Amino acid sequence: MTTPFGYKLNTKHREAILQRMTVGKLDILVIGGGITGAGIAMDAASRGLNTGLVEKQDFGAGTSSRSTKLIHGGLRYLKQGEFNLVREVGRERAILYRNAPHIVHPERMLLPLVKGGTYGKLATSIGLWVYDRLAGVAKDERRRMLTREETIGLEPLLRQDILSGGGLYIEYRTDDARLTIETMKTAASCGAKCVNYAEAVQFIYEKEKVTGVRVIDRITGKEYTIYASKIVNAAGPWVDRLRIEDKSLYGKRLHLTKGVHLVVPHKRLPLKQSVYFDVPDGRMIFAIPRDGRTYIGTTDTNYEGPLERPQVTMEDATYLITSVNYMFPSAKLNIEDVESSWSGLRPLIHEDGKTPSELSRRDEIFQSPSGLITIAGGKLSGFRKMAQRVVDAVTERLAAERHYRFTGCMTDALKLGGGNFSSPGELELFRMELRLKYREVTEGKEQIVNSLVDKYGMDAVAILEDASRLKQDGMAVEISLLLAELRYGLEEEMVVHPGDFLIRRTGLLYFNRPEVGRLHPIVKKYMKDALNWTEEQALQYHRELQSEYEAAVHFGD
Ligand SMILES: Cc1cc2nc3c(=O)[nH]c(=O)nc-3n(C[C@H](O)[C@H](O)[C@H](O)COP(=O)(O)OP(=O)(O)OC[C@H]3O[C@@H](n4cnc5c(N)ncnc54)[C@H](O)[C@@H]3O)c2cc1C
């Protein structure tokens, strides 16, 4: 179960890891396996704390697989005067690019300037200049102001009658679910005991202080009691549910807003690069080409429905399509063009009188009288720093109780998952080597190597080696690659349901939905044998994936 350095997220080790959490008392138990919880577990374990983490769904299945998938420098926060936030996320972005260059990619973003738009020419120029400096943007990535003609040259699909020019700046594109799993893997390799499909259902108190949690394994139905010196509520949109359970929901509370994205084939919105554009209601929207598709988002509306799987409504979809057609009129997109979609909830902190878009994206830590530590708000982009603040608070309290000094945060120098590259140049060299070495099993297709490296970094080697072996045993190339990736997911990334693999580990449901229909039966059959599912389990998992597959293109009221 353990590696010389810690744990592996092997699906078959789930129960043993849960069992291990019940032995003695953890230093810290984290509830929630999104990016916030994963970051906290990584930070705590790397400082040597005895760390556990439970996630009631799959890792990243909450908001952390449903974002715009950008590591922002935080341009929009500049408009809200949140200079410190811009400075912090800019610095964090550079650290993340250094530690995980395989899942964080610089992306040129075009900001068209339009009559009556959010940013005027001078304001944009000054804004982007300030942004570059605050966010510590490298010299060769600093903003460039463009004339109207240059802007049209870069993106001919743009509406031209209201266009006056443009700004070009760098954002960083990521895969949020993969960032979460790579962070979780790093936490586990540092010794954190992390398990998905394990729900914290009840707190345990001694003398009114929270000392433990009852956890139910949603796969086996077994119950576990886990004790910890400090318990951290990192449950994203669910944090207030746990605060209610702890009887500490007073003062500040969450304000959930829903954000929706649509995916269309790139040929239906053939942008040459990413664009961040104005829409008539005063908001701004991203359109980002990726993997042969273009995705568009996001909306930002108050939300009060069920927290699991928020739906995309026809109103959401129509809003985004109308917005695209406003700025790219020749696209003439319609609802039938939508190939996939997703919807997520922002766990923001409520501020009286503010609209969803005006609410601060800052994070805050609350400590309840029982000792429960809650982290709320924040962004994917700032997860490392958020984790540092939480673990600093935890070690401060533990140090006072135990008269012991803990080491400080070290995650700024910790490579994530397969990200052990000394520079982006070394990453490119690595891609080239793999293309040559595995020409046979990839049939010389560059895209196959690129996609594996973008997802798994250095660990792409393990997958390609396994695929080569399967191919040598007579398996068709496509199936050997698919099964090798799935086997890696089962051994290293705690894939439990087919959807964990087809939605979050590979991103296929969002960026290649037709493939999900074709590959699902193969994935299901392999997993049924490998994990000894009952017929009932197989049917239940089949239905769950089918429902997500359909929801991606069926919009409710
Ligand atoms: C539409 C949209 C676009 C966004 N775009 C960006 C972007 O481009 N860049 C950026 O930096 N940020 C972005 N964000 C913000 C970012 O996605 C979130 O801040 C971040 O993902 C929140 O992570 P989290 O771990 O706090 O919450 P979550 O990812 O929701 O994780 C919380 C987890 O807790 C689990 N949980 C809840 N209750 C329990 C329990 N009782 N027991 C065990 N587990 C439990 C849940 O299942 C869930 O997985 C966006 C957000 C949205 C909604």
PDBQT file of the ligand as one rigid body, heavy atoms in Angstrom, charges set to zero:
ROOT
HETATM    1  C1  LIG A 601     -17.867  28.341 -13.413  1.00  0.00    +0.000 C 
HETATM    2  C2  LIG A 601     -16.612  28.508 -12.620  1.00  0.00    +0.000 A 
HETATM    3  C3  LIG A 601     -15.454  28.940 -13.243  1.00  0.00    +0.000 A 
HETATM    4  C4  LIG A 601     -14.288  29.077 -12.503  1.00  0.00    +0.000 A 
HETATM    5  N1  LIG A 601     -13.139  29.399 -13.149  1.00  0.00    +0.000 NA
HETATM    6  C5  LIG A 601     -11.979  29.485 -12.473  1.00  0.00    +0.000 A 
HETATM    7  C6  LIG A 601     -10.768  29.676 -13.165  1.00  0.00    +0.000 A 
HETATM    8  O1  LIG A 601     -10.713  29.716 -14.397  1.00  0.00    +0.000 OA
HETATM    9  N2  LIG A 601      -9.642  29.812 -12.427  1.00  0.00    +0.000 N 
HETATM   10  C7  LIG A 601      -9.651  29.741 -11.062  1.00  0.00    +0.000 A 
HETATM   11  O2  LIG A 601      -8.606  29.907 -10.466  1.00  0.00    +0.000 OA
HETATM   12  N3  LIG A 601     -10.790  29.487 -10.377  1.00  0.00    +0.000 NA
HETATM   13  C8  LIG A 601     -11.950  29.332 -11.058  1.00  0.00    +0.000 A 
HETATM   14  N4  LIG A 601     -13.106  29.035 -10.392  1.00  0.00    +0.000 N 
HETATM   15  C9  LIG A 601     -13.069  28.857  -8.942  1.00  0.00    +0.000 C 
HETATM   16  C10 LIG A 601     -12.533  27.467  -8.567  1.00  0.00    +0.000 C 
HETATM   17  O3  LIG A 601     -12.994  26.493  -9.454  1.00  0.00    +0.000 OA
HETATM   18  C11 LIG A 601     -12.975  27.107  -7.162  1.00  0.00    +0.000 C 
HETATM   19  O4  LIG A 601     -12.601  28.140  -6.293  1.00  0.00    +0.000 OA
HETATM   20  C12 LIG A 601     -12.343  25.814  -6.650  1.00  0.00    +0.000 C 
HETATM   21  O5  LIG A 601     -12.451  24.778  -7.593  1.00  0.00    +0.000 OA
HETATM   22  C13 LIG A 601     -13.009  25.394  -5.355  1.00  0.00    +0.000 C 
HETATM   23  O6  LIG A 601     -12.380  24.237  -4.908  1.00  0.00    +0.000 OA
HETATM   24  P1  LIG A 601     -12.783  23.573  -3.533  1.00  0.00    +0.000 P 
HETATM   25  O7  LIG A 601     -11.867  22.444  -3.322  1.00  0.00    +0.000 OA
HETATM   26  O8  LIG A 601     -12.862  24.615  -2.483  1.00  0.00    +0.000 OA
HETATM   27  O9  LIG A 601     -14.273  23.058  -3.764  1.00  0.00    +0.000 OA
HETATM   28  P2  LIG A 601     -14.731  21.706  -4.495  1.00  0.00    +0.000 P 
HETATM   29  O10 LIG A 601     -13.933  21.436  -5.691  1.00  0.00    +0.000 OA
HETATM   30  O11 LIG A 601     -16.197  21.764  -4.678  1.00  0.00    +0.000 OA
HETATM   31  O12 LIG A 601     -14.362  20.594  -3.441  1.00  0.00    +0.000 OA
HETATM   32  C14 LIG A 601     -15.092  20.391  -2.264  1.00  0.00    +0.000 C 
HETATM   33  C15 LIG A 601     -15.276  18.902  -2.116  1.00  0.00    +0.000 C 
HETATM   34  O13 LIG A 601     -15.806  18.590  -0.833  1.00  0.00    +0.000 OA
HETATM   35  C16 LIG A 601     -16.532  17.390  -0.969  1.00  0.00    +0.000 C 
HETATM   36  N5  LIG A 601     -17.402  17.219   0.199  1.00  0.00    +0.000 N 
HETATM   37  C17 LIG A 601     -18.467  17.974   0.531  1.00  0.00    +0.000 A 
HETATM   38  N6  LIG A 601     -19.022  17.513   1.663  1.00  0.00    +0.000 NA
HETATM   39  C18 LIG A 601     -18.278  16.446   2.063  1.00  0.00    +0.000 A 
HETATM   40  C19 LIG A 601     -18.378  15.531   3.151  1.00  0.00    +0.000 A 
HETATM   41  N7  LIG A 601     -19.346  15.631   4.065  1.00  0.00    +0.000 N 
HETATM   42  N8  LIG A 601     -17.469  14.535   3.236  1.00  0.00    +0.000 NA
HETATM   43  C20 LIG A 601     -16.480  14.415   2.314  1.00  0.00    +0.000 A 
HETATM   44  N9  LIG A 601     -16.370  15.255   1.256  1.00  0.00    +0.000 NA
HETATM   45  C21 LIG A 601     -17.248  16.258   1.130  1.00  0.00    +0.000 A 
HETATM   46  C22 LIG A 601     -17.286  17.604  -2.270  1.00  0.00    +0.000 C 
HETATM   47  O14 LIG A 601     -17.730  16.386  -2.826  1.00  0.00    +0.000 OA
HETATM   48  C23 LIG A 601     -16.268  18.323  -3.127  1.00  0.00    +0.000 C 
HETATM   49  O15 LIG A 601     -15.577  17.462  -4.017  1.00  0.00    +0.000 OA
HETATM   50  C24 LIG A 601     -14.296  28.848 -11.108  1.00  0.00    +0.000 A 
HETATM   51  C25 LIG A 601     -15.463  28.400 -10.480  1.00  0.00    +0.000 A 
HETATM   52  C26 LIG A 601     -16.604  28.205 -11.231  1.00  0.00    +0.000 A 
HETATM   53  C27 LIG A 601     -17.835  27.683 -10.586  1.00  0.00    +0.000 C 
ENDROOT
TORSDOF 0
